[in-house]
Amino acid sequence: MANHKATKKDVRQAAKRRERNKYYGKTTRNAIRDLKAIKTGAEATKEFPEVASMIDKLAKRGIIHRNKAANLKSKLAKKVNALAK
């Protein structure tokens, strides 16, 4: 690591961002897992918009790729729609 003041600050900022991104990613993965575990259509339909929003925020922040976000939402929507029938 360089001894420049700005470089040290950048390292601190990067560490802070990495921790924050890990938190958002893990929280969203847990929400996806919980949504997949739901067995009733009404409950899944209620939870889906919140989880989709979390996925969109991850893509917006650059934590996951936007295509991965679209694929995740598509698969979850299929599952929720199958439960709703």
PyMOL Python script that loads the backbone (N, CA, C, O; Angstrom):
from pymol import cmd

cmd.read_pdbstr("""\
ATOM      1  N   MET A   1       0.844  -1.184   0.000  1.00  0.00           N
ATOM      2  CA  MET A   1       0.000   0.000   0.000  1.00  0.00           C
ATOM      3  C   MET A   1       0.886   1.242   0.000  1.00  0.00           C
ATOM      4  O   MET A   1       1.898   1.298   0.698  1.00  0.00           O
ATOM      5  N   ALA A   2       0.497   2.214  -0.778  1.00  0.00           N
ATOM      6  CA  ALA A   2       1.259   3.461  -0.844  1.00  0.00           C
ATOM      7  C   ALA A   2       1.037   4.262   0.431  1.00  0.00           C
ATOM      8  O   ALA A   2       0.078   4.035   1.168  1.00  0.00           O
ATOM      9  N   ASN A   3       1.925   5.186   0.672  1.00  0.00           N
ATOM     10  CA  ASN A   3       1.849   5.988   1.884  1.00  0.00           C
ATOM     11  C   ASN A   3       1.204   7.351   1.654  1.00  0.00           C
ATOM     12  O   ASN A   3       1.324   8.245   2.491  1.00  0.00           O
ATOM     13  N   HIS A   4       0.532   7.510   0.539  1.00  0.00           N
ATOM     14  CA  HIS A   4      -0.130   8.773   0.275  1.00  0.00           C
ATOM     15  C   HIS A   4      -1.409   8.866   1.095  1.00  0.00           C
ATOM     16  O   HIS A   4      -2.102   7.872   1.314  1.00  0.00           O
ATOM     17  N   LYS A   5      -1.702  10.071   1.539  1.00  0.00           N
ATOM     18  CA  LYS A   5      -2.871  10.299   2.364  1.00  0.00           C
ATOM     19  C   LYS A   5      -4.155   9.878   1.626  1.00  0.00           C
ATOM     20  O   LYS A   5      -5.033   9.233   2.200  1.00  0.00           O
ATOM     21  N   ALA A   6      -4.241  10.256   0.346  1.00  0.00           N
ATOM     22  CA  ALA A   6      -5.435   9.946  -0.438  1.00  0.00           C
ATOM     23  C   ALA A   6      -5.587   8.442  -0.647  1.00  0.00           C
ATOM     24  O   ALA A   6      -6.707   7.930  -0.661  1.00  0.00           O
ATOM     25  N   THR A   7      -4.483   7.736  -0.807  1.00  0.00           N
ATOM     26  CA  THR A   7      -4.542   6.292  -1.012  1.00  0.00           C
ATOM     27  C   THR A   7      -5.024   5.589   0.250  1.00  0.00           C
ATOM     28  O   THR A   7      -5.807   4.642   0.175  1.00  0.00           O
ATOM     29  N   LYS A   8      -4.563   6.044   1.398  1.00  0.00           N
ATOM     30  CA  LYS A   8      -5.005   5.459   2.663  1.00  0.00           C
ATOM     31  C   LYS A   8      -6.503   5.672   2.857  1.00  0.00           C
ATOM     32  O   LYS A   8      -7.219   4.781   3.313  1.00  0.00           O
ATOM     33  N   LYS A   9      -6.960   6.868   2.502  1.00  0.00           N
ATOM     34  CA  LYS A   9      -8.380   7.167   2.611  1.00  0.00           C
ATOM     35  C   LYS A   9      -9.181   6.278   1.657  1.00  0.00           C
ATOM     36  O   LYS A   9     -10.241   5.769   2.023  1.00  0.00           O
ATOM     37  N   ASP A  10      -8.679   6.094   0.447  1.00  0.00           N
ATOM     38  CA  ASP A  10      -9.354   5.261  -0.541  1.00  0.00           C
ATOM     39  C   ASP A  10      -9.477   3.825  -0.055  1.00  0.00           C
ATOM     40  O   ASP A  10     -10.497   3.174  -0.282  1.00  0.00           O
ATOM     41  N   VAL A  11      -8.445   3.332   0.609  1.00  0.00           N
ATOM     42  CA  VAL A  11      -8.477   1.970   1.156  1.00  0.00           C
ATOM     43  C   VAL A  11      -9.553   1.859   2.229  1.00  0.00           C
ATOM     44  O   VAL A  11     -10.280   0.868   2.287  1.00  0.00           O
ATOM     45  N   ARG A  12      -9.652   2.885   3.080  1.00  0.00           N
ATOM     46  CA  ARG A  12     -10.687   2.883   4.119  1.00  0.00           C
ATOM     47  C   ARG A  12     -12.082   2.915   3.500  1.00  0.00           C
ATOM     48  O   ARG A  12     -12.980   2.190   3.928  1.00  0.00           O
ATOM     49  N   GLN A  13     -12.246   3.756   2.499  1.00  0.00           N
ATOM     50  CA  GLN A  13     -13.554   3.861   1.844  1.00  0.00           C
ATOM     51  C   GLN A  13     -13.934   2.559   1.154  1.00  0.00           C
ATOM     52  O   GLN A  13     -15.085   2.128   1.216  1.00  0.00           O
ATOM     53  N   ALA A  14     -12.960   1.934   0.496  1.00  0.00           N
ATOM     54  CA  ALA A  14     -13.231   0.683  -0.205  1.00  0.00           C
ATOM     55  C   ALA A  14     -13.649  -0.411   0.781  1.00  0.00           C
ATOM     56  O   ALA A  14     -14.545  -1.205   0.492  1.00  0.00           O
ATOM     57  N   ALA A  15     -13.001  -0.448   1.934  1.00  0.00           N
ATOM     58  CA  ALA A  15     -13.338  -1.449   2.946  1.00  0.00           C
ATOM     59  C   ALA A  15     -14.765  -1.228   3.458  1.00  0.00           C
ATOM     60  O   ALA A  15     -15.520  -2.180   3.656  1.00  0.00           O
ATOM     61  N   LYS A  16     -15.116   0.027   3.665  1.00  0.00           N
ATOM     62  CA  LYS A  16     -16.456   0.368   4.145  1.00  0.00           C
ATOM     63  C   LYS A  16     -17.507  -0.035   3.108  1.00  0.00           C
ATOM     64  O   LYS A  16     -18.543  -0.606   3.447  1.00  0.00           O
ATOM     65  N   ARG A  17     -17.222   0.273   1.833  1.00  0.00           N
ATOM     66  CA  ARG A  17     -18.153  -0.084   0.755  1.00  0.00           C
ATOM     67  C   ARG A  17     -18.288  -1.592   0.622  1.00  0.00           C
ATOM     68  O   ARG A  17     -19.389  -2.104   0.418  1.00  0.00           O
ATOM     69  N   ARG A  18     -17.165  -2.310   0.737  1.00  0.00           N
ATOM     70  CA  ARG A  18     -17.182  -3.766   0.611  1.00  0.00           C
ATOM     71  C   ARG A  18     -18.064  -4.383   1.702  1.00  0.00           C
ATOM     72  O   ARG A  18     -18.859  -5.281   1.425  1.00  0.00           O
ATOM     73  N   GLU A  19     -17.923  -3.903   2.937  1.00  0.00           N
ATOM     74  CA  GLU A  19     -18.752  -4.413   4.034  1.00  0.00           C
ATOM     75  C   GLU A  19     -20.230  -4.132   3.787  1.00  0.00           C
ATOM     76  O   GLU A  19     -21.085  -4.989   4.013  1.00  0.00           O
ATOM     77  N   ARG A  20     -20.517  -2.920   3.321  1.00  0.00           N
ATOM     78  CA  ARG A  20     -21.905  -2.533   3.052  1.00  0.00           C
ATOM     79  C   ARG A  20     -22.482  -3.393   1.942  1.00  0.00           C
ATOM     80  O   ARG A  20     -23.619  -3.853   2.046  1.00  0.00           O
ATOM     81  N   ASN A  21     -21.714  -3.619   0.876  1.00  0.00           N
ATOM     82  CA  ASN A  21     -22.180  -4.425  -0.249  1.00  0.00           C
ATOM     83  C   ASN A  21     -22.399  -5.874   0.165  1.00  0.00           C
ATOM     84  O   ASN A  21     -23.352  -6.513  -0.280  1.00  0.00           O
ATOM     85  N   LYS A  22     -21.509  -6.397   1.024  1.00  0.00           N
ATOM     86  CA  LYS A  22     -21.685  -7.764   1.518  1.00  0.00           C
ATOM     87  C   LYS A  22     -22.984  -7.872   2.308  1.00  0.00           C
ATOM     88  O   LYS A  22     -23.709  -8.859   2.188  1.00  0.00           O
ATOM     89  N   TYR A  23     -23.273  -6.859   3.113  1.00  0.00           N
ATOM     90  CA  TYR A  23     -24.499  -6.858   3.914  1.00  0.00           C
ATOM     91  C   TYR A  23     -25.727  -6.860   3.008  1.00  0.00           C
ATOM     92  O   TYR A  23     -26.635  -7.669   3.194  1.00  0.00           O
ATOM     93  N   TYR A  24     -25.756  -5.955   2.028  1.00  0.00           N
ATOM     94  CA  TYR A  24     -26.904  -5.887   1.120  1.00  0.00           C
ATOM     95  C   TYR A  24     -27.071  -7.195   0.351  1.00  0.00           C
ATOM     96  O   TYR A  24     -28.189  -7.685   0.189  1.00  0.00           O
ATOM     97  N   GLY A  25     -25.972  -7.751  -0.117  1.00  0.00           N
ATOM     98  CA  GLY A  25     -26.037  -8.998  -0.879  1.00  0.00           C
ATOM     99  C   GLY A  25     -26.550 -10.143  -0.041  1.00  0.00           C
ATOM    100  O   GLY A  25     -27.408 -10.902  -0.490  1.00  0.00           O
ATOM    101  N   LYS A  26     -26.046 -10.282   1.159  1.00  0.00           N
ATOM    102  CA  LYS A  26     -26.446 -11.374   2.039  1.00  0.00           C
ATOM    103  C   LYS A  26     -27.905 -11.233   2.455  1.00  0.00           C
ATOM    104  O   LYS A  26     -28.639 -12.220   2.502  1.00  0.00           O
ATOM    105  N   THR A  27     -28.326 -10.002   2.757  1.00  0.00           N
ATOM    106  CA  THR A  27     -29.706  -9.766   3.151  1.00  0.00           C
ATOM    107  C   THR A  27     -30.658 -10.141   2.018  1.00  0.00           C
ATOM    108  O   THR A  27     -31.708 -10.741   2.249  1.00  0.00           O
ATOM    109  N   THR A  28     -30.282  -9.783   0.799  1.00  0.00           N
ATOM    110  CA  THR A  28     -31.123 -10.106  -0.349  1.00  0.00           C
ATOM    111  C   THR A  28     -31.151 -11.606  -0.600  1.00  0.00           C
ATOM    112  O   THR A  28     -32.210 -12.157  -0.902  1.00  0.00           O
ATOM    113  N   ARG A  29     -30.002 -12.282  -0.482  1.00  0.00           N
ATOM    114  CA  ARG A  29     -29.974 -13.735  -0.663  1.00  0.00           C
ATOM    115  C   ARG A  29     -30.864 -14.422   0.363  1.00  0.00           C
ATOM    116  O   ARG A  29     -31.552 -15.390   0.035  1.00  0.00           O
ATOM    117  N   ASN A  30     -30.860 -13.936   1.597  1.00  0.00           N
ATOM    118  CA  ASN A  30     -31.726 -14.507   2.626  1.00  0.00           C
ATOM    119  C   ASN A  30     -33.199 -14.291   2.286  1.00  0.00           C
ATOM    120  O   ASN A  30     -34.025 -15.178   2.496  1.00  0.00           O
ATOM    121  N   ALA A  31     -33.523 -13.109   1.759  1.00  0.00           N
ATOM    122  CA  ALA A  31     -34.908 -12.819   1.387  1.00  0.00           C
ATOM    123  C   ALA A  31     -35.355 -13.726   0.239  1.00  0.00           C
ATOM    124  O   ALA A  31     -36.495 -14.189   0.212  1.00  0.00           O
ATOM    125  N   ILE A  32     -34.451 -13.973  -0.703  1.00  0.00           N
ATOM    126  CA  ILE A  32     -34.764 -14.869  -1.826  1.00  0.00           C
ATOM    127  C   ILE A  32     -34.990 -16.286  -1.307  1.00  0.00           C
ATOM    128  O   ILE A  32     -35.932 -16.960  -1.722  1.00  0.00           O
ATOM    129  N   ARG A  33     -34.126 -16.735  -0.401  1.00  0.00           N
ATOM    130  CA  ARG A  33     -34.272 -18.067   0.185  1.00  0.00           C
ATOM    131  C   ARG A  33     -35.616 -18.193   0.906  1.00  0.00           C
ATOM    132  O   ARG A  33     -36.306 -19.203   0.770  1.00  0.00           O
ATOM    133  N   ASP A  34     -35.982 -17.160   1.673  1.00  0.00           N
ATOM    134  CA  ASP A  34     -37.247 -17.195   2.400  1.00  0.00           C
ATOM    135  C   ASP A  34     -38.440 -17.203   1.445  1.00  0.00           C
ATOM    136  O   ASP A  34     -39.438 -17.878   1.699  1.00  0.00           O
ATOM    137  N   LEU A  35     -38.335 -16.449   0.343  1.00  0.00           N
ATOM    138  CA  LEU A  35     -39.420 -16.425  -0.642  1.00  0.00           C
ATOM    139  C   LEU A  35     -39.577 -17.797  -1.299  1.00  0.00           C
ATOM    140  O   LEU A  35     -40.697 -18.252  -1.529  1.00  0.00           O
ATOM    141  N   LYS A  36     -38.461 -18.448  -1.599  1.00  0.00           N
ATOM    142  CA  LYS A  36     -38.525 -19.781  -2.212  1.00  0.00           C
ATOM    143  C   LYS A  36     -39.137 -20.803  -1.260  1.00  0.00           C
ATOM    144  O   LYS A  36     -39.735 -21.782  -1.705  1.00  0.00           O
ATOM    145  N   ALA A  37     -38.992 -20.586   0.039  1.00  0.00           N
ATOM    146  CA  ALA A  37     -39.495 -21.536   1.028  1.00  0.00           C
ATOM    147  C   ALA A  37     -40.996 -21.397   1.273  1.00  0.00           C
ATOM    148  O   ALA A  37     -41.613 -22.292   1.851  1.00  0.00           O
ATOM    149  N   ILE A  38     -41.587 -20.286   0.841  1.00  0.00           N
ATOM    150  CA  ILE A  38     -43.014 -20.050   1.065  1.00  0.00           C
ATOM    151  C   ILE A  38     -43.828 -21.044   0.230  1.00  0.00           C
ATOM    152  O   ILE A  38     -43.516 -21.295  -0.934  1.00  0.00           O
ATOM    153  N   LYS A  39     -44.865 -21.598   0.836  1.00  0.00           N
ATOM    154  CA  LYS A  39     -45.682 -22.619   0.174  1.00  0.00           C
ATOM    155  C   LYS A  39     -47.058 -22.109  -0.250  1.00  0.00           C
ATOM    156  O   LYS A  39     -47.738 -22.778  -1.027  1.00  0.00           O
ATOM    157  N   THR A  40     -47.486 -20.943   0.238  1.00  0.00           N
ATOM    158  CA  THR A  40     -48.811 -20.439  -0.111  1.00  0.00           C
ATOM    159  C   THR A  40     -48.689 -19.316  -1.137  1.00  0.00           C
ATOM    160  O   THR A  40     -47.781 -18.487  -1.078  1.00  0.00           O
ATOM    161  N   GLY A  41     -49.620 -19.315  -2.067  1.00  0.00           N
ATOM    162  CA  GLY A  41     -49.582 -18.348  -3.150  1.00  0.00           C
ATOM    163  C   GLY A  41     -49.816 -16.914  -2.690  1.00  0.00           C
ATOM    164  O   GLY A  41     -49.174 -15.987  -3.183  1.00  0.00           O
ATOM    165  N   ALA A  42     -50.734 -16.732  -1.747  1.00  0.00           N
ATOM    166  CA  ALA A  42     -51.062 -15.384  -1.287  1.00  0.00           C
ATOM    167  C   ALA A  42     -49.862 -14.732  -0.596  1.00  0.00           C
ATOM    168  O   ALA A  42     -49.548 -13.565  -0.834  1.00  0.00           O
ATOM    169  N   GLU A  43     -49.214 -15.497   0.248  1.00  0.00           N
ATOM    170  CA  GLU A  43     -48.055 -14.965   0.971  1.00  0.00           C
ATOM    171  C   GLU A  43     -46.901 -14.671   0.010  1.00  0.00           C
ATOM    172  O   GLU A  43     -46.230 -13.647   0.138  1.00  0.00           O
ATOM    173  N   ALA A  44     -46.675 -15.560  -0.941  1.00  0.00           N
ATOM    174  CA  ALA A  44     -45.598 -15.368  -1.916  1.00  0.00           C
ATOM    175  C   ALA A  44     -45.874 -14.142  -2.781  1.00  0.00           C
ATOM    176  O   ALA A  44     -44.959 -13.379  -3.092  1.00  0.00           O
ATOM    177  N   THR A  45     -47.130 -13.954  -3.167  1.00  0.00           N
ATOM    178  CA  THR A  45     -47.504 -12.797  -3.980  1.00  0.00           C
ATOM    179  C   THR A  45     -47.266 -11.500  -3.220  1.00  0.00           C
ATOM    180  O   THR A  45     -46.890 -10.487  -3.810  1.00  0.00           O
ATOM    181  N   LYS A  46     -47.485 -11.533  -1.914  1.00  0.00           N
ATOM    182  CA  LYS A  46     -47.284 -10.348  -1.087  1.00  0.00           C
ATOM    183  C   LYS A  46     -45.794 -10.028  -0.935  1.00  0.00           C
ATOM    184  O   LYS A  46     -45.408  -8.860  -0.956  1.00  0.00           O
ATOM    185  N   GLU A  47     -44.966 -11.047  -0.783  1.00  0.00           N
ATOM    186  CA  GLU A  47     -43.535 -10.861  -0.538  1.00  0.00           C
ATOM    187  C   GLU A  47     -42.735 -10.559  -1.804  1.00  0.00           C
ATOM    188  O   GLU A  47     -41.690  -9.913  -1.732  1.00  0.00           O
ATOM    189  N   PHE A  48     -43.209 -11.017  -2.955  1.00  0.00           N
ATOM    190  CA  PHE A  48     -42.427 -10.906  -4.190  1.00  0.00           C
ATOM    191  C   PHE A  48     -42.008  -9.475  -4.540  1.00  0.00           C
ATOM    192  O   PHE A  48     -40.845  -9.266  -4.884  1.00  0.00           O
ATOM    193  N   PRO A  49     -42.906  -8.474  -4.470  1.00  0.00           N
ATOM    194  CA  PRO A  49     -42.481  -7.118  -4.841  1.00  0.00           C
ATOM    195  C   PRO A  49     -41.333  -6.577  -3.981  1.00  0.00           C
ATOM    196  O   PRO A  49     -40.461  -5.863  -4.476  1.00  0.00           O
ATOM    197  N   GLU A  50     -41.343  -6.923  -2.701  1.00  0.00           N
ATOM    198  CA  GLU A  50     -40.270  -6.462  -1.815  1.00  0.00           C
ATOM    199  C   GLU A  50     -38.932  -7.078  -2.207  1.00  0.00           C
ATOM    200  O   GLU A  50     -37.913  -6.388  -2.241  1.00  0.00           O
ATOM    201  N   VAL A  51     -38.935  -8.368  -2.503  1.00  0.00           N
ATOM    202  CA  VAL A  51     -37.705  -9.064  -2.883  1.00  0.00           C
ATOM    203  C   VAL A  51     -37.225  -8.565  -4.246  1.00  0.00           C
ATOM    204  O   VAL A  51     -36.025  -8.377  -4.449  1.00  0.00           O
ATOM    205  N   ALA A  52     -38.149  -8.352  -5.172  1.00  0.00           N
ATOM    206  CA  ALA A  52     -37.778  -7.835  -6.492  1.00  0.00           C
ATOM    207  C   ALA A  52     -37.145  -6.456  -6.361  1.00  0.00           C
ATOM    208  O   ALA A  52     -36.194  -6.136  -7.074  1.00  0.00           O
ATOM    209  N   SER A  53     -37.667  -5.649  -5.458  1.00  0.00           N
ATOM    210  CA  SER A  53     -37.104  -4.320  -5.217  1.00  0.00           C
ATOM    211  C   SER A  53     -35.681  -4.419  -4.676  1.00  0.00           C
ATOM    212  O   SER A  53     -34.801  -3.658  -5.077  1.00  0.00           O
ATOM    213  N   MET A  54     -35.466  -5.360  -3.764  1.00  0.00           N
ATOM    214  CA  MET A  54     -34.117  -5.555  -3.205  1.00  0.00           C
ATOM    215  C   MET A  54     -33.140  -5.962  -4.309  1.00  0.00           C
ATOM    216  O   MET A  54     -32.006  -5.485  -4.348  1.00  0.00           O
ATOM    217  N   ILE A  55     -33.584  -6.842  -5.199  1.00  0.00           N
ATOM    218  CA  ILE A  55     -32.738  -7.298  -6.305  1.00  0.00           C
ATOM    219  C   ILE A  55     -32.412  -6.132  -7.230  1.00  0.00           C
ATOM    220  O   ILE A  55     -31.271  -5.978  -7.665  1.00  0.00           O
ATOM    221  N   ASP A  56     -33.420  -5.307  -7.530  1.00  0.00           N
ATOM    222  CA  ASP A  56     -33.195  -4.139  -8.383  1.00  0.00           C
ATOM    223  C   ASP A  56     -32.176  -3.183  -7.769  1.00  0.00           C
ATOM    224  O   ASP A  56     -31.339  -2.620  -8.473  1.00  0.00           O
ATOM    225  N   LYS A  57     -32.253  -3.008  -6.462  1.00  0.00           N
ATOM    226  CA  LYS A  57     -31.312  -2.109  -5.786  1.00  0.00           C
ATOM    227  C   LYS A  57     -29.886  -2.649  -5.867  1.00  0.00           C
ATOM    228  O   LYS A  57     -28.938  -1.879  -6.024  1.00  0.00           O
ATOM    229  N   LEU A  58     -29.729  -3.976  -5.759  1.00  0.00           N
ATOM    230  CA  LEU A  58     -28.395  -4.565  -5.903  1.00  0.00           C
ATOM    231  C   LEU A  58     -27.830  -4.285  -7.292  1.00  0.00           C
ATOM    232  O   LEU A  58     -26.653  -3.958  -7.443  1.00  0.00           O
ATOM    233  N   ALA A  59     -28.685  -4.418  -8.301  1.00  0.00           N
ATOM    234  CA  ALA A  59     -28.237  -4.173  -9.677  1.00  0.00           C
ATOM    235  C   ALA A  59     -27.901  -2.698  -9.866  1.00  0.00           C
ATOM    236  O   ALA A  59     -26.921  -2.361 -10.531  1.00  0.00           O
ATOM    237  N   LYS A  60     -28.706  -1.829  -9.287  1.00  0.00           N
ATOM    238  CA  LYS A  60     -28.475  -0.388  -9.420  1.00  0.00           C
ATOM    239  C   LYS A  60     -27.150   0.016  -8.777  1.00  0.00           C
ATOM    240  O   LYS A  60     -26.428   0.867  -9.297  1.00  0.00           O
ATOM    241  N   ARG A  61     -26.844  -0.604  -7.641  1.00  0.00           N
ATOM    242  CA  ARG A  61     -25.602  -0.291  -6.934  1.00  0.00           C
ATOM    243  C   ARG A  61     -24.381  -0.965  -7.562  1.00  0.00           C
ATOM    244  O   ARG A  61     -23.242  -0.653  -7.213  1.00  0.00           O
ATOM    245  N   GLY A  62     -24.629  -1.891  -8.493  1.00  0.00           N
ATOM    246  CA  GLY A  62     -23.517  -2.564  -9.151  1.00  0.00           C
ATOM    247  C   GLY A  62     -22.995  -3.757  -8.380  1.00  0.00           C
ATOM    248  O   GLY A  62     -21.906  -4.251  -8.671  1.00  0.00           O
ATOM    249  N   ILE A  63     -23.752  -4.228  -7.401  1.00  0.00           N
ATOM    250  CA  ILE A  63     -23.327  -5.383  -6.612  1.00  0.00           C
ATOM    251  C   ILE A  63     -23.510  -6.657  -7.430  1.00  0.00           C
ATOM    252  O   ILE A  63     -22.687  -7.571  -7.366  1.00  0.00           O
ATOM    253  N   ILE A  64     -24.604  -6.708  -8.203  1.00  0.00           N
ATOM    254  CA  ILE A  64     -24.794  -7.803  -9.143  1.00  0.00           C
ATOM    255  C   ILE A  64     -25.056  -7.199 -10.519  1.00  0.00           C
ATOM    256  O   ILE A  64     -25.436  -6.033 -10.629  1.00  0.00           O
ATOM    257  N   HIS A  65     -24.854  -7.988 -11.558  1.00  0.00           N
ATOM    258  CA  HIS A  65     -25.074  -7.523 -12.922  1.00  0.00           C
ATOM    259  C   HIS A  65     -26.570  -7.395 -13.184  1.00  0.00           C
ATOM    260  O   HIS A  65     -27.366  -8.143 -12.615  1.00  0.00           O
ATOM    261  N   ARG A  66     -26.953  -6.461 -14.033  1.00  0.00           N
ATOM    262  CA  ARG A  66     -28.382  -6.237 -14.293  1.00  0.00           C
ATOM    263  C   ARG A  66     -29.041  -7.437 -14.943  1.00  0.00           C
ATOM    264  O   ARG A  66     -30.226  -7.681 -14.714  1.00  0.00           O
ATOM    265  N   ASN A  67     -28.302  -8.201 -15.753  1.00  0.00           N
ATOM    266  CA  ASN A  67     -28.893  -9.398 -16.356  1.00  0.00           C
ATOM    267  C   ASN A  67     -29.128 -10.476 -15.303  1.00  0.00           C
ATOM    268  O   ASN A  67     -30.123 -11.199 -15.361  1.00  0.00           O
ATOM    269  N   LYS A  68     -28.218 -10.583 -14.349  1.00  0.00           N
ATOM    270  CA  LYS A  68     -28.411 -11.538 -13.253  1.00  0.00           C
ATOM    271  C   LYS A  68     -29.643 -11.158 -12.445  1.00  0.00           C
ATOM    272  O   LYS A  68     -30.409 -12.026 -12.024  1.00  0.00           O
ATOM    273  N   ALA A  69     -29.830  -9.872 -12.231  1.00  0.00           N
ATOM    274  CA  ALA A  69     -31.013  -9.400 -11.506  1.00  0.00           C
ATOM    275  C   ALA A  69     -32.279  -9.771 -12.270  1.00  0.00           C
ATOM    276  O   ALA A  69     -33.258 -10.231 -11.682  1.00  0.00           O
ATOM    277  N   ALA A  70     -32.250  -9.571 -13.568  1.00  0.00           N
ATOM    278  CA  ALA A  70     -33.425  -9.910 -14.391  1.00  0.00           C
ATOM    279  C   ALA A  70     -33.706 -11.405 -14.348  1.00  0.00           C
ATOM    280  O   ALA A  70     -34.861 -11.819 -14.252  1.00  0.00           O
ATOM    281  N   ASN A  71     -32.658 -12.213 -14.419  1.00  0.00           N
ATOM    282  CA  ASN A  71     -32.833 -13.669 -14.366  1.00  0.00           C
ATOM    283  C   ASN A  71     -33.399 -14.112 -13.022  1.00  0.00           C
ATOM    284  O   ASN A  71     -34.291 -14.959 -12.968  1.00  0.00           O
ATOM    285  N   LEU A  72     -32.880 -13.539 -11.935  1.00  0.00           N
ATOM    286  CA  LEU A  72     -33.382 -13.885 -10.606  1.00  0.00           C
ATOM    287  C   LEU A  72     -34.860 -13.534 -10.479  1.00  0.00           C
ATOM    288  O   LEU A  72     -35.660 -14.345 -10.012  1.00  0.00           O
ATOM    289  N   LYS A  73     -35.216 -12.324 -10.895  1.00  0.00           N
ATOM    290  CA  LYS A  73     -36.608 -11.893 -10.783  1.00  0.00           C
ATOM    291  C   LYS A  73     -37.522 -12.752 -11.643  1.00  0.00           C
ATOM    292  O   LYS A  73     -38.644 -13.064 -11.244  1.00  0.00           O
ATOM    293  N   SER A  74     -37.043 -13.138 -12.829  1.00  0.00           N
ATOM    294  CA  SER A  74     -37.843 -13.973 -13.720  1.00  0.00           C
ATOM    295  C   SER A  74     -38.118 -15.325 -13.091  1.00  0.00           C
ATOM    296  O   SER A  74     -39.255 -15.797 -13.100  1.00  0.00           O
ATOM    297  N   LYS A  75     -37.084 -15.954 -12.544  1.00  0.00           N
ATOM    298  CA  LYS A  75     -37.262 -17.268 -11.921  1.00  0.00           C
ATOM    299  C   LYS A  75     -38.185 -17.200 -10.712  1.00  0.00           C
ATOM    300  O   LYS A  75     -39.019 -18.081 -10.501  1.00  0.00           O
ATOM    301  N   LEU A  76     -38.024 -16.133  -9.914  1.00  0.00           N
ATOM    302  CA  LEU A  76     -38.879 -15.979  -8.739  1.00  0.00           C
ATOM    303  C   LEU A  76     -40.332 -15.727  -9.159  1.00  0.00           C
ATOM    304  O   LEU A  76     -41.260 -16.243  -8.537  1.00  0.00           O
ATOM    305  N   ALA A  77     -40.523 -14.936 -10.208  1.00  0.00           N
ATOM    306  CA  ALA A  77     -41.875 -14.649 -10.686  1.00  0.00           C
ATOM    307  C   ALA A  77     -42.556 -15.922 -11.176  1.00  0.00           C
ATOM    308  O   ALA A  77     -43.745 -16.130 -10.934  1.00  0.00           O
ATOM    309  N   LYS A  78     -41.793 -16.777 -11.870  1.00  0.00           N
ATOM    310  CA  LYS A  78     -42.355 -18.057 -12.314  1.00  0.00           C
ATOM    311  C   LYS A  78     -42.820 -18.891 -11.136  1.00  0.00           C
ATOM    312  O   LYS A  78     -43.903 -19.475 -11.158  1.00  0.00           O
ATOM    313  N   LYS A  79     -41.981 -18.938 -10.104  1.00  0.00           N
ATOM    314  CA  LYS A  79     -42.314 -19.736  -8.922  1.00  0.00           C
ATOM    315  C   LYS A  79     -43.540 -19.172  -8.211  1.00  0.00           C
ATOM    316  O   LYS A  79     -44.430 -19.920  -7.807  1.00  0.00           O
ATOM    317  N   VAL A  80     -43.582 -17.857  -8.061  1.00  0.00           N
ATOM    318  CA  VAL A  80     -44.715 -17.212  -7.380  1.00  0.00           C
ATOM    319  C   VAL A  80     -45.992 -17.424  -8.186  1.00  0.00           C
ATOM    320  O   VAL A  80     -47.042 -17.713  -7.612  1.00  0.00           O
ATOM    321  N   ASN A  81     -45.918 -17.284  -9.498  1.00  0.00           N
ATOM    322  CA  ASN A  81     -47.115 -17.469 -10.332  1.00  0.00           C
ATOM    323  C   ASN A  81     -47.598 -18.914 -10.303  1.00  0.00           C
ATOM    324  O   ASN A  81     -48.802 -19.165 -10.357  1.00  0.00           O
ATOM    325  N   ALA A  82     -46.675 -19.861 -10.219  1.00  0.00           N
ATOM    326  CA  ALA A  82     -47.067 -21.271 -10.134  1.00  0.00           C
ATOM    327  C   ALA A  82     -47.775 -21.541  -8.803  1.00  0.00           C
ATOM    328  O   ALA A  82     -48.719 -22.329  -8.748  1.00  0.00           O
ATOM    329  N   LEU A  83     -47.324 -20.894  -7.745  1.00  0.00           N
ATOM    330  CA  LEU A  83     -47.970 -21.075  -6.436  1.00  0.00           C
ATOM    331  C   LEU A  83     -49.352 -20.418  -6.409  1.00  0.00           C
ATOM    332  O   LEU A  83     -50.271 -20.909  -5.753  1.00  0.00           O
ATOM    333  N   ALA A  84     -49.485 -19.303  -7.130  1.00  0.00           N
ATOM    334  CA  ALA A  84     -50.732 -18.555  -7.103  1.00  0.00           C
ATOM    335  C   ALA A  84     -51.871 -19.293  -7.807  1.00  0.00           C
ATOM    336  O   ALA A  84     -53.042 -19.021  -7.539  1.00  0.00           O
ATOM    337  N   LYS A  85     -51.540 -20.220  -8.701  1.00  0.00           N
ATOM    338  CA  LYS A  85     -52.585 -20.947  -9.445  1.00  0.00           C
ATOM    339  C   LYS A  85     -53.284 -21.957  -8.598  1.00  0.00           C
ATOM    340  O   LYS A  85     -54.184 -22.647  -9.077  1.00  0.00           O
TER     341      LYS A  85
END
""", "prot")
cmd.dss("prot")
cmd.show_as("cartoon", "prot")
cmd.util.cbc("prot")
cmd.orient("prot")
